[in-house]
């Protein structure tokens, strides 16, 4: 009888351990992804080709970039919806044509940053289009594309998906990683992308107040699971129980923006799937 109970207990334990082990998710289950936040933006001006090229040199798994739509319908790479912070001009991106934006230089005040590209500054820091970035870096880098301020750009979701299809960014590479992922704080935009093409992996950005621990209601979790492959959370809010719960539900968990090596190692030990960082070499010895 004792032997039977022992066998039953072992079977139940193995069964319990197997729950949630089937990773039905396009995002990789193993490893710790380094996502270069706006490229290697600690060292080069953010969202520029030199920043993305340096991220590649520093062996980032993905580059994260932000997109907006110009007055004439071109997808442009810049973080803010206004050009003031990162160029010599002022005004909303949606009020500029691509030709007008190409006359500006994306050379923001770098503070302690060291410009290492060695290129002619005006050429190196031209504001890139998404097409230019993809065509130059495709095959060498994977992309995390953030949709921002979508209420200003009707149809931006369709335009992005169209470009991704044209550039063959939908699907996985030889390593099994998605070639491109879309993320946003705007769940309406993500749901629209999911409606257009459900094969594109989506990441829901989530912020929490200072000192607040990450938590989702059952309703919020159910909603996210209906369209997203993962979440990207302000790293200070993450806890091991939250990460384990999300993994149990089949969601990948990422953290932003991590520029401290000790914090990065702590998150890695916690089981977080990866971090967004301005320093792609953050864990280099």
Secondary structure, 3 states (H helix, E strand, C coil): CHHHHHHHHHHHHHHHHHCCCCCCCCCCCCCCEEEEECCCCCCCCCCCHHHHHHHHHCCCCEEEEEEEECCCCCEEECCCCECCCCCCCCCEHHHCCHHHHCCCECCCCCCCCCCCCCCCHHHHCECCEHHHHHHHHECCEEEEEEECCHHHCCCHHHHHHHHHHHCCCCCECCCCCECEEEEECCHHHHHHHHHHCCCCCEEEEECCCCCCCCCCCHHHHHHHHCCCCEEEEEHHHCCHHHHHHHHHCCCEEEEECCCCHHHHHHHHHHCCCEEEECCCCCCCC
